Amino acid sequence: MLTFLFAVVAGTPQGAASAPPAPPTPTRQATASRAVHLPIIDGRDDDEVWKTAQPITEFQEFDPDEGKPARFPTMAKVAYDEHNFYVFIRAFDPEPQKIMKYLARRDVRPPTDQLKIVIDSYHDRRTGYEFAVSPGGVKRDYAIYNDANEDDSWDGVWDVATTVDSLGWTAEFRIPLSQLRYANAPVHTFGFAVWRDIERFKERVSWPVYHRQQAGFASQLGDVTGIAGISSPRRLEATPYVVTKNVSVPAAAGFDHAQRFTAGADFKYGLTSNLTLDATVNPDFGQVEADPSVLNLSAFETFFQEKRPFFIEGANLLSFGVNCNVVNCQGEGLFYSRRIGRAPQLGDLYGDATSATATTILGAAKLTGRMPGGLSVGVLDAVTQRQSGIQNITIEPASNYGLLRVTQDLRNGESTIGLIATAVNRSLDDSTRDLLRSSADVVGFNLRHRFLHMYQLQAAVTGSRVTGSPQALITTQMEPAHYYQRPDGPLRVDSTATSLSGSTEQLKFGKVAGFIMFETSYQRITPGYEINDLGFLNRADWQDQSTWASLNFQTPNAVFNRLFWNFNEWNDWTIAGLPLERAVNTNAHTELRNHWWLHAGGTAGQLGSTFCDRNCVRGGPALRLDPYIAPWAGIQGDPRGIVVPNLFVNYWRGDGGRSATLNLQPEADFRIANRWTGSLGLNVTRNRTDNQWFGNFPDPALATVTHYTIAHLEQRTMSLLLRVNYTASPTLTLQIYASPFVSKGIYSNVRELKDPRARQYDDRFQAYGDTAVTNNPGGFDVKFFNSNTVLRWEYQPGSTLYLVWTQGRNDFDGVLGTRSFSGDFRQLFRAPANNTFLIKVSHWFDW
């Protein structure tokens, strides 16, 4: 929910899609000039083509005061030749000395002015590309999809040069046509817009004027006409790479070091003017930042964001969400690319310290594109290598992953229908046949229908089927997503099954524009639904009804620039009707006149009779839950400051006061100088849980009896997050990331379930008779450290040299101990270090 809210308050096109529609206005047009001689990309307008190109000057402010005359004039010109699209922009400013030239690495917005061009080369009013630059030459780019969504993982190969002079500042863009997608036609019209940010006044102007009160982004672009005689956008790009790395390998006294050499390549080929094939052979992602450290005490898997470039670029064309609405959306869906190249699933069983920690990807390919009639296509296939552990036993079988996703826009994009199919097939052997599923298939259908420009109906249906040996299917039925073995549940484990099937249904209706917006939804997931071979799903056997409504004050006044206030309610049940949650919530977000943000909200949940059938007892009977409250608040400083403070506080209290959690997240972003930036964040949590799952123990005398135990847990967690960035130039940057993490806890008061559905809290439990457990329940002290240091030099557009140092440390104690957090951190840094040093060079070729 918070992810959606921050998208709204950030003022990006995603948020703008939630504003009321303005009356239709005629599309603004500009004309592109043909460049006979190639302009020199130097940020100056002394090239021949700029002397004759038609100027665009009708810029208006759209934020914070929509339609207001621009404070300073702006002028843009457009040109093209057979291979490139050019734009020159002059941003007039009477005080050019106040234009800051802060530097940052690519795709990071520095707190300074910005010029951006937007190109809808398909001219379908649904898709496009954004190219932005700061006065210091920092580049950012995005792909646009579904009219209002941005894919910031897209990285094009393009040039831009900027200058600051006595009149203000300028930007001169060269966008190779090979980076755009357009139909094969003799004459073209592209959708086009220019945006300018004047940072010291926090004002944004554009041509044509962008209506924050109107749904959509690409559909609001103007047109640039007169583009004739350009080549078909078929092209071949290849980016081969070589890597040499020195890696730590486990040894008796810590780690030894081994030198390794690898090579591979990425390819991009325009099969037609509308379809592009991306492929990678033996990819290496050594420059990618490490995942944050977590200690997961729940029954469910931790979701990690994808960071590998091949998989994040264009991921929107492959996505299909499940169990997702405005109120709650946790990343669940049919395609979770982290499954490809995952940590070997049987590594803990058959692996040792020398076994691979990630599965080798032999190759992967994507076919993506959009047809002139509004048909979008996404196809992916990947092959991973068999990984072996001790005595050559398979810890991850060779596997094939496939996905097909197609969507068709109707009614000029107001309606969409889509299909998806995914498949996973594994080459199992005797050591894996009874532990892993042999195949997994999922199909789905979705539709979206918008009417009256502000109301939207969405529906989706998916079905899954997994197959394997009876023992593998028993394991599947007993996993946390299903828990067929629950003694008080309606489901029973089928020990003879060799397949398992299930389905989901979802219906959402909402108002996506206006001062008042809302969405109400219903979704249902049957018990046998299983998508975790290529997707991500925490649990099946689920029904949810949710409603969200928001009041959006977007006209500045004496107190704030904008205010968003939303209200939410949701109810969850199992398919059999067992109530799991009844909750209400409200949140408010406001930007003050000084550009500080204030946030506050709260939830009241587990209202009435609700039960926990998954996380609390792990396959045991459902446990009644008591109501909880969860207030939160946050403050964010003006991002233009030298030091930008942020603080978020979260509190949770339940179980009649027996359980409580307090979380503090202070952070400061700082700018030491023009080239140095960084951030330092602290995350501190104090957690007291009175019904933490402890273990399920079979009775030594009665084989049919299981003792389901819970305990009181006192837990403290602290982590630091440090980032330091040095930008020598927009193409040469140094990034340092370091994050130590400590979590420690102690168990006490171990009890077992007596009457788990009793109304009174104490009546649900009784003393557990095994004194060997109750007299010494134990604890934990877990410590992790992850760091990355990356020197990145883009020595020419699309070609990059990386120097990378990655370090990891970990330490575990089975008891709480008496050390303070500072002592734990000292102990962590005395643990053996797992170091990797690598040099990676990739070179971009374009034919």
NUVO-481849 format. One record per residue (C-alpha): x, y, z. Coordinates in steps of 0.1 Angstrom, whole numbers, padded with zeros to 4 digits, always signed. Layout:
<recs>
XYZ;...
</recs>
This chain:
<recs>
+0000+0000+0000;+0028+0025+0009;+0045+0018-0024;+0014+0030-0042;+0010+0060-0019;+0045+0072-0025;+0040+0069-0062;+0011+0092-0058;+0028+0118-0037;+0059+0119-0058;+0041+0136-0086;+0053+0112-0113;+0031+0101-0142;+0021+0071-0121;+0006+0094-0096;-0008+0116-0123;-0028+0087-0137;-0049+0091-0105;-0060+0126-0112;-0094+0138-0126;-0096+0142-0164;-0094+0176-0180;-0117+0186-0209;-0103+0172-0241;-0078+0197-0258;-0065+0197-0294;-0032+0179-0298;-0003+0204-0301;+0020+0199-0331;+0055+0207-0340;+0076+0200-0371;+0109+0182-0373;+0136+0195-0396;+0158+0172-0417;+0195+0175-0408;+0216+0175-0439;+0248+0177-0420;+0253+0159-0387;+0250+0183-0357;+0279+0182-0333;+0265+0172-0299;+0281+0200-0277;+0251+0217-0262;+0253+0246-0286;+0229+0257-0313;+0254+0269-0339;+0248+0238-0361;+0231+0245-0395;+0200+0226-0387;+0192+0246-0355;+0193+0278-0375;+0163+0267-0396;+0144+0243-0373;+0109+0254-0361;+0110+0266-0324;+0086+0253-0298;+0079+0281-0272;+0044+0276-0258;+0055+0262-0224;+0032+0264-0194;+0036+0255-0157;+0018+0223-0146;+0032+0219-0111;+0023+0232-0086;-0001+0256-0104;-0014+0239-0136;-0019+0263-0165;+0000+0292-0150;+0024+0311-0174;+0059+0297-0171;+0082+0318-0149;+0111+0317-0174;+0108+0311-0212;+0119+0278-0227;+0126+0270-0264;+0130+0236-0281;+0138+0225-0316;+0135+0190-0332;+0155+0175-0361;+0163+0141-0375;+0183+0122-0401;+0183+0087-0413;+0198+0073-0381;+0191+0097-0353;+0165+0119-0336;+0178+0153-0323;+0165+0178-0299;+0179+0211-0288;+0164+0229-0258;+0173+0264-0244;+0161+0270-0208;+0163+0307-0202;+0172+0319-0167;+0180+0354-0156;+0202+0341-0128;+0223+0314-0144;+0247+0315-0115;+0220+0298-0094;+0217+0268-0117;+0234+0241-0098;+0256+0215-0117;+0255+0187-0091;+0267+0154-0103;+0253+0119-0097;+0256+0085-0113;+0233+0076-0142;+0196+0072-0134;+0199+0091-0101;+0181+0125-0099;+0204+0151-0084;+0187+0181-0066;+0190+0204-0095;+0172+0215-0127;+0162+0190-0154;+0152+0189-0190;+0133+0159-0204;+0121+0148-0237;+0093+0122-0242;+0090+0103-0274;+0060+0080-0284;+0076+0066-0315;+0048+0040-0320;+0024+0070-0318;-0001+0047-0300;-0007+0070-0271;+0002+0041-0248;+0040+0037-0248;+0071+0057-0252;+0105+0067-0239;+0118+0094-0216;+0153+0110-0218;+0163+0134-0191;+0194+0154-0182;+0206+0178-0155;+0228+0208-0161;+0257+0187-0150;+0250+0161-0177;+0235+0134-0155;+0214+0111-0177;+0182+0094-0168;+0159+0073-0190;+0127+0054-0188;+0103+0033-0209;+0066+0041-0207;+0039+0014-0208;+0002+0013-0202;+0000+0051-0208;+0010+0060-0172;+0036+0036-0159;+0074+0040-0161;+0100+0013-0163;+0132+0029-0149;+0152-0003-0155;+0153+0005-0193;+0187+0019-0203;+0190+0032-0238;+0223+0041-0257;+0221+0079-0264;+0241+0111-0262;+0235+0145-0247;+0255+0175-0239;+0247+0205-0217;+0260+0240-0212;+0254+0268-0187;+0259+0303-0201;+0247+0339-0196;+0212+0331-0209;+0205+0301-0188;+0213+0265-0198;+0210+0242-0228;+0207+0205-0236;+0214+0189-0270;+0201+0153-0274;+0210+0127-0300;+0188+0096-0298;+0198+0068-0322;+0167+0055-0340;+0179+0020-0332;+0169+0027-0296;+0133+0035-0306;+0106+0012-0320;+0083+0024-0347;+0064+0011-0377;+0080+0007-0411;+0064+0036-0431;+0075+0063-0455;+0063+0092-0432;+0061+0092-0394;+0045+0112-0366;+0059+0107-0332;+0042+0116-0299;+0064+0142-0283;+0068+0164-0252;+0094+0185-0234;+0094+0190-0196;+0115+0214-0176;+0121+0214-0139;+0132+0247-0122;+0144+0232-0089;+0150+0262-0068;+0113+0272-0072;+0101+0235-0073;+0082+0244-0105;+0076+0222-0136;+0067+0235-0170;+0060+0215-0202;+0050+0216-0239;+0023+0207-0243;+0009+0215-0209;+0006+0183-0188;-0027+0180-0170;-0022+0164-0136;-0060+0163-0134;-0062+0140-0164;-0056+0102-0164;-0027+0091-0185;+0007+0104-0196;+0016+0091-0231;-0019+0100-0242;-0013+0137-0233;+0018+0141-0256;+0019+0165-0285;+0029+0155-0320;+0061+0160-0340;+0055+0156-0377;+0074+0157-0409;+0097+0127-0402;+0102+0110-0436;+0126+0086-0451;+0140+0071-0420;+0152+0035-0421;+0134+0006-0407;+0143+0001-0370;+0158-0034-0375;+0192-0035-0359;+0217-0058-0343;+0235-0050-0311;+0260-0071-0293;+0276-0065-0260;+0303-0091-0253;+0320-0091-0219;+0349-0106-0202;+0353-0110-0164;+0383-0120-0143;+0376-0124-0106;+0394-0134-0075;+0370-0152-0052;+0372-0166-0017;+0368-0203-0013;+0363-0221+0020;+0393-0236+0037;+0402-0251+0070;+0415-0218+0084;+0390-0195+0068;+0392-0188+0031;+0417-0194+0003;+0416-0175-0030;+0410-0187-0065;+0413-0168-0098;+0385-0174-0123;+0379-0162-0159;+0345-0161-0176;+0331-0145-0208;+0297-0141-0223;+0276-0117-0243;+0243-0099-0246;+0225-0095-0279;+0197-0074-0292;+0182-0079-0327;+0153-0062-0343;+0135-0091-0360;+0110-0068-0375;+0101-0031-0371;+0080-0041-0341;+0097-0071-0325;+0131-0072-0307;+0150-0102-0295;+0172-0099-0264;+0195-0128-0255;+0222-0134-0230;+0248-0162-0230;+0265-0171-0197;+0255-0138-0180;+0276-0124-0152;+0260-0100-0126;+0290-0095-0104;+0285-0057-0104;+0249-0060-0090;+0244-0048-0054;+0239-0074-0027;+0205-0081-0012;+0198-0065+0022;+0203-0088+0052;+0171-0102+0069;+0163-0127+0097;+0131-0143+0087;+0112-0160+0116;+0080-0164+0097;+0067-0194+0077;+0069-0175+0044;+0097-0168+0020;+0114-0134+0019;+0107-0115-0013;+0138-0098-0029;+0137-0072-0056;+0152-0082-0090;+0185-0063-0096;+0199-0081-0126;+0198-0059-0157;+0187-0086-0182;+0156-0095-0162;+0145-0060-0150;+0145-0044-0184;+0111-0047-0200;+0098-0067-0171;+0065-0049-0174;+0057-0068-0206;+0061-0101-0187;+0043-0093-0154;+0010-0106-0142;+0001-0098-0106;-0017-0121-0082;-0032-0112-0048;-0026-0076-0055;-0048-0045-0051;-0044-0009-0040;-0047-0018-0003;-0022-0047-0002;+0003-0057-0028;+0034-0077-0018;+0050-0085-0051;+0032-0118-0057;+0027-0128-0093;+0032-0154-0120;+0067-0142-0129;+0093-0138-0102;+0126-0137-0122;+0147-0145-0091;+0136-0181-0096;+0160-0182-0126;+0195-0186-0113;+0182-0192-0077;+0202-0206-0049;+0202-0244-0053;+0171-0258-0036;+0188-0288-0021;+0220-0270-0011;+0212-0274+0026;+0206-0311+0022;+0234-0322-0002;+0257-0292-0004;+0286-0280+0016;+0307-0249+0020;+0323-0254-0015;+0289-0258-0033;+0276-0231-0056;+0254-0205-0039;+0236-0196-0072;+0225-0217-0102;+0244-0210-0134;+0223-0195-0162;+0235-0210-0194;+0214-0187-0216;+0182-0167-0217;+0163-0149-0244;+0134-0124-0246;+0112-0115-0275;+0093-0083-0269;+0074-0058-0291;+0042-0040-0299;+0023-0042-0331;+0007-0012-0348;-0028-0026-0339;-0020-0025-0302;-0009-0061-0296;+0020-0063-0271;+0041-0095-0270;+0065-0108-0244;+0082-0142-0246;+0110-0154-0223;+0130-0187-0222;+0159-0195-0199;+0180-0226-0194;+0200-0232-0161;+0227-0257-0155;+0227-0287-0131;+0245-0279-0099;+0261-0306-0077;+0271-0309-0041;+0289-0335-0021;+0297-0368-0040;+0283-0352-0071;+0248-0353-0058;+0224-0329-0076;+0215-0299-0055;+0197-0281-0084;+0187-0300-0116;+0191-0286-0151;+0159-0267-0158;+0140-0248-0185;+0118-0217-0177;+0094-0204-0203;+0069-0175-0204;+0045-0161-0229;+0026-0129-0223;+0003-0111-0248;-0020-0081-0244;-0042-0064-0269;-0053-0028-0265;-0089-0019-0277;-0108+0014-0279;-0075+0034-0283;-0061+0019-0252;-0092+0024-0230;-0096-0014-0228;-0071-0042-0227;-0073-0080-0228;-0043-0103-0220;-0031-0138-0218;-0002-0154-0200;+0013-0189-0199;+0044-0201-0179;+0061-0234-0178;+0090-0249-0158;+0105-0283-0166;+0133-0300-0146;+0156-0329-0155;+0153-0349-0123;+0174-0378-0112;+0172-0403-0083;+0184-0378-0057;+0159-0351-0067;+0128-0370-0080;+0112-0373-0045;+0121-0338-0034;+0113-0315-0063;+0084-0311-0087;+0091-0322-0123;+0070-0296-0141;+0048-0266-0134;+0024-0249-0157;+0003-0218-0153;-0022-0200-0176;-0041-0168-0171;-0064-0143-0186;-0070-0107-0177;-0090-0077-0189;-0092-0040-0182;-0120-0017-0193;-0120+0020-0187;-0151+0041-0193;-0161+0078-0189;-0123+0084-0188;-0123+0078-0150;-0139+0045-0141;-0121+0012-0145;-0131-0025-0142;-0104-0052-0141;-0108-0090-0139;-0083-0119-0140;-0085-0156-0139;-0055-0180-0137;-0050-0217-0133;-0020-0238-0122;-0009-0274-0123;+0022-0290-0109;+0034-0326-0114;+0059-0349-0097;+0063-0381-0078;+0039-0389-0049;+0065-0380-0024;+0073-0346-0041;+0035-0338-0041;+0032-0348-0004;+0059-0322+0003;+0041-0296-0019;+0008-0302+0000;+0026-0297+0033;+0044-0265+0024;+0034-0233+0042;+0015-0221+0010;-0009-0250+0015;-0007-0268+0049;-0031-0296+0039;-0020-0314+0071;-0037-0289+0095;-0056-0311+0120;-0086-0288+0122;-0087-0278+0086;-0110-0293+0058;-0081-0304+0036;-0063-0338+0038;-0029-0348+0023;-0033-0372-0007;-0003-0395-0005;-0010-0409-0040;-0013-0377-0059;+0011-0370-0087;-0004-0336-0096;-0020-0306-0079;-0042-0280-0095;-0057-0247-0084;-0070-0214-0096;-0074-0177-0088;-0101-0152-0096;-0100-0114-0091;-0124-0086-0098;-0115-0049-0092;-0136-0018-0098;-0124+0017-0092;-0124+0054-0100;-0090+0063-0113;-0095+0100-0116;-0111+0129-0097;-0109+0146-0063;-0122+0113-0049;-0108+0081-0061;-0115+0045-0050;-0111+0009-0057;-0130-0021-0043;-0119-0057-0051;-0125-0093-0044;-0100-0121-0050;-0100-0158-0044;-0072-0184-0044;-0081-0221-0041;-0061-0245-0018;-0042-0263-0046;-0029-0232-0064;+0009-0234-0068;+0030-0209-0088;+0063-0208-0068;+0083-0226-0095;+0085-0194-0116;+0062-0171-0096;+0059-0159-0061;+0030-0166-0037;+0029-0167+0001;-0002-0187+0005;-0032-0203-0012;-0066-0211+0003;-0074-0174+0005;-0103-0150-0001;-0099-0112+0003;-0123-0083+0000;-0107-0048+0001;-0118-0012-0004;-0096+0019-0008;-0107+0055-0012;-0086+0087-0014;-0092+0124-0012;-0067+0143-0033;-0061+0180-0026;-0037+0191-0054;-0043+0229-0054;-0016+0247-0033;-0028+0269-0005;-0012+0288+0024;-0005+0255+0043;+0004+0228+0018;+0012+0222-0018;-0008+0190-0019;-0025+0166+0005;-0036+0130+0000;-0058+0112+0026;-0069+0077+0021;-0092+0052+0039;-0090+0014+0037;-0108-0017+0049;-0101-0054+0042;-0115-0088+0052;-0098-0121+0046;-0110-0157+0049;-0100-0192+0039;-0120-0208+0011;-0139-0228+0038;-0148-0194+0055;-0124-0193+0084;-0120-0155+0091;-0083-0145+0090;-0084-0107+0092;-0108-0077+0096;-0090-0044+0095;-0095-0007+0089;-0068+0019+0081;-0063+0055+0072;-0032+0074+0060;-0024+0110+0052;+0005+0125+0032;+0011+0162+0027;+0038+0183+0011;+0041+0216+0031;+0049+0249+0015;+0085+0245+0024;+0086+0212+0005;+0089+0190+0036;+0066+0159+0036;+0046+0148+0066;+0031+0113+0067;+0009+0096+0093;-0016+0067+0095;-0027+0038+0115;-0044+0004+0113;-0068-0014+0137;-0069-0051+0128;-0080-0086+0139;-0114-0071+0147;-0139-0096+0159;-0132-0133+0158;-0102-0139+0135;-0076-0168+0134;-0041-0175+0123;-0039-0207+0103;-0004-0204+0088;+0024-0185+0105;+0015-0191+0142;+0016-0229+0145;+0031-0240+0111;+0008-0268+0101;-0010-0270+0134;-0046-0259+0143;-0057-0223+0137;-0050-0200+0166;-0074-0172+0177;-0060-0137+0175;-0067-0107+0195;-0071-0071+0181;-0041-0050+0174;-0034-0013+0166;-0005-0002+0144;+0000+0036+0142;+0029+0051+0121;+0043+0085+0112;+0071+0099+0091;+0088+0131+0081;+0109+0138+0050;+0131+0169+0045;+0133+0192+0014;+0153+0172-0011;+0172+0203-0022;+0190+0206+0011;+0227+0199+0018;+0215+0174+0045;+0180+0159+0040;+0167+0142+0071;+0141+0115+0071;+0124+0097+0100;+0098+0070+0101;+0083+0054+0132;+0061+0023+0133;+0044+0008+0163;+0024-0024+0167;+0006-0036+0198;-0015-0067+0201;-0024-0098+0222;-0039-0077+0249;-0006-0058+0253;+0015-0090+0256;+0031-0084+0223;+0044-0051+0208;+0069-0039+0182;+0086-0005+0179;+0106+0003+0148;+0126+0035+0142;+0141+0043+0108;+0161+0076+0109;+0181+0084+0077;+0200+0114+0064;+0209+0120+0028;+0239+0143+0024;+0258+0162-0002;+0294+0168+0009;+0303+0186-0023;+0293+0188-0059;+0308+0153-0066;+0302+0136-0033;+0269+0123-0020;+0258+0097+0004;+0232+0085+0029;+0234+0070+0063;+0204+0051+0076;+0197+0032+0109;+0169+0006+0113;+0162-0003+0150;+0135-0027+0161;+0124-0038+0195;+0101-0067+0192;+0082-0086+0220;+0061-0115+0207;+0042-0136+0232;+0030-0163+0207;+0061-0169+0186;+0061-0203+0170;+0087-0225+0187;+0083-0260+0173;+0060-0289+0166;+0072-0320+0186;+0058-0356+0182;+0048-0372+0215;+0074-0399+0224;+0047-0422+0238;+0018-0415+0213;+0028-0415+0177;-0005-0398+0166;+0000-0369+0190;+0019-0337+0182;+0027-0310+0207;+0024-0275+0190;+0044-0251+0210;+0048-0214+0212;+0071-0191+0232;+0076-0156+0244;+0103-0139+0223;+0122-0108+0233;+0141-0096+0201;+0163-0067+0192;+0174-0059+0157;+0197-0032+0144;+0211-0025+0110;+0230+0003+0094;+0230+0013+0057;+0257+0034+0043;+0260+0046+0007;+0287+0069-0006;+0288+0080-0042;+0316+0099-0059;+0309+0112-0094;+0341+0122-0113;+0319+0128-0144;+0285+0116-0156;+0303+0085-0171;+0328+0078-0142;+0314+0070-0108;+0324+0052-0076;+0297+0036-0054;+0302+0022-0020;+0274+0002-0002;+0279-0013+0032;+0253-0028+0056;+0260-0045+0089;+0231-0063+0105;+0225-0078+0140;+0194-0095+0153;+0193-0113+0187;+0166-0127+0208;+0158-0150+0237;+0129-0174+0242;+0110-0180+0274;+0077-0193+0287;+0074-0222+0262;+0038-0235+0261;+0017-0258+0240;-0017-0253+0225;-0046-0264+0247;-0078-0248+0232;-0064-0226+0204;-0098-0212+0196;-0107-0202+0232;-0119-0166+0236;-0097-0159+0266;-0060-0156+0257;-0046-0177+0286;-0072-0205+0279;-0055-0212+0246;-0023-0226+0261;-0011-0249+0287;+0023-0258+0302;+0046-0279+0280;+0058-0310+0299;+0092-0315+0284;+0115-0297+0309;+0145-0303+0287;+0129-0277+0264;+0112-0254+0289;+0142-0251+0312;+0165-0240+0284;+0145-0226+0254;+0176-0208+0241;+0180-0179+0218;+0200-0165+0189;+0225-0138+0180;+0227-0135+0142;+0251-0111+0124;+0256-0103+0087;+0277-0078+0068;+0274-0071+0031;+0292-0045+0011;+0298-0036-0026;+0323-0011-0040;+0318-0005-0077;+0339+0017-0100;+0319+0022-0132;+0333+0039-0163;+0311+0042-0194;+0341+0048-0217;+0317+0052-0246;+0279+0050-0249;+0268+0015-0241;+0303+0002-0233;+0314-0001-0196;+0343-0011-0174;+0336-0023-0139;+0360-0027-0110;+0342-0044-0082;+0350-0055-0046;+0323-0074-0028;+0327-0086+0008;+0304-0107+0030;+0307-0117+0067;+0284-0137+0090;+0285-0150+0125;+0259-0169+0145;+0256-0177+0182;+0230-0200+0196;+0225-0180+0227;+0217-0143+0233;+0249-0136+0252;+0257-0104+0271;+0273-0083+0244;+0259-0049+0235;+0251-0041+0198;+0285-0024+0195;+0301-0056+0208;+0281-0076+0183;+0293-0054+0155;+0330-0058+0167;+0324-0096+0168;+0310-0095+0133;+0340-0078+0118;+0363-0103+0134;+0345-0131+0115;+0363-0144+0083;+0356-0122+0052;+0343-0136+0020;+0359-0113-0006;+0354-0112-0044;+0374-0089-0066;+0365-0086-0103;+0371-0067-0134;+0344-0067-0160;+0346-0051-0194;+0317-0050-0219;+0317-0033-0253;+0287-0023-0273;+0286-0029-0310;+0258-0017-0332;+0251-0027-0369;
</recs>
